[in-house]
Each structure stands twice: as C-alpha cells, then as structure tokens.
C-alpha cells in the first residue's frame, strides 16, 4: 500500500516538475539558440520558424497559436520583421503574459541600436521597416548586448533561478567575447571587399566585418527583380566590379545565380541563421561557417584573376 501511495504521488508531482520549466516561444532559430544558451535546463523552447523559411512571411497556424497560449516568454526580433503573422497569433492566443509591455514580451532588436532607419516610410519603397533593419543577430557585438538583456528578463520572470541564469550568462559572455576576437582576426582578408547581395539581410554582418555592399539584387526590399533591372545591374557591375554574390538559403536563388554566372562571380549561399546549413548547428558555428564561406569565395575569386 505504501509503495502504491509513493507511485501515485510521483504521477501527481511529475507533471508539475515538467511545467516548472519556463516556456519560451522563440520566433526565429537565432533566438531559440540564444534562449537555450542562457536558460539551459530551466527552460523549454518552441521554435516557430526554421532557417529555410522567410521570417517575414509565415502562416499563422493553429499550432503556433496553441504554443503561444502556453508561453511564459515570447522572444522575437521585432521592429516589423514578424508583423505579417505575430500580432495575429498573440491576439488569438489571449495570453496576457506575452502582451507588449509585459515581462514576457521580449523583442531582441529593440535592445540595440539599429541601422538603415528610413527618414520617410512609404510602401512604394517596398517592404521597409520604419524602426530600422531587423537582422541584428548577425552582429555578434549586438548579440552580446541582447544576451545581457534577455538574461535579465529570464531573471525577472523566474527569480528563483536567478543564480543559475547569471552563471550561464557569464559563461556565454566570456566565451563569446573570445570568439569575437578570433572571428575578427580570421576575417581580416575580407575587409574592404565589394559584394552584391540579394536582400539587406547582411547589413549588420558586413558593417562588423567592414565589407562593402555595392549592389542589391532586389530593386526594393521584398520586390523580385525583373530581367531589365538585372541587365542594368550587370552593366553597372562592369564599371564597378564586385568580389561575389551573396544570398540566404531561404531566398529564391534564380536571380543570384544568373548574375553570378554572367559576371563570373563566386556565388555564396550563407546560412543566415542557426540551422541554415549543416555546419551552423549553434550560434558559434553560425559565425564560423559564415566567415569560412566568405573566405572561401574570396579565395576562389582571387584564383580566377
């Protein structure tokens, strides 16, 4: 009888132990990865999108709403990146914890300074973001600032595990600063090179690495280039050549490949986020792979000359 009571208590207590984990709804892979770095075994994380999806355009599926309904903390990019789907999910989930202004509502891009903030917002200029370029995770220095702020938010929501979260933040920060120094040393040959990009995903990455963007294949953000536009771009690049063409895994590669072939430029598919290629299984490996791919393309370009 005594054993039966113990077993029964175990079944009663086990669900509460599982539920004791702080439930995080992460919009993108980079924030799922950062949340795991900082939260460890004190959090459970649902990742809403993959590296092979355009985070601008996601279907507001019932499964996403169900996950949002149970979340303790929402971690997304913000500044308009998810505006086509996230507000609808939040509204339908009816979860007061993750509403704007609550501790459970964390928008990563709002924690740091942003680039490319437009003076005038007009939809005729394409999918512009009034609060600036949202792709802040590709600057490891900004990522470190976001990590500090996200850790504070974990502590605010789950104060019982404050010491644990602070220890993980300290460990992550120490390793991350060392990695930034290593990446900057490794990437020195990339400084000053000119590249063509498909979309303005790389603004923060290239500002950090001191790489120049001389042309964007999209005539306007979110607008597919026409044959005429690409022809004009080709003529311009004959006057001011670039070193390579860069695009992300989730983007249509047709125009990038055409331009690469016509101009004899190396074509570089960068992972963009965690999981974007088989090498990018963590935040650290995301930057490792990105820099190696750029260096490889630069070497290929130099060998052709």
Secondary structure, DSSP 8 states (H G I E B T S, - for coil): -HHHHHHHHHHHHHHHHHHTSEEEEESSHHHHHHHHHHHGGGEEEEE---TTS-TTS----HHHHHHHHT-SEEEE--TTTTTTTHHHHHHHHT-GGGSTTSTTEEEGGGGS--S---SS--GGGBS--TT----GGGSHHHHHHHHHHHHHHHHHH-GGGHHHHHHHHHHHHHHHHHHHHHHHHHGGGGTT-EEEESSGGGHHHHHHHT-EEEEESSSSBT----HHHHHHHHHHHHHS--SEEEEETTS--HHHHHHHHHHT-EEEEE--STTSSTT-SSHHHHHHHHHHHHHHHHHHHHHH-
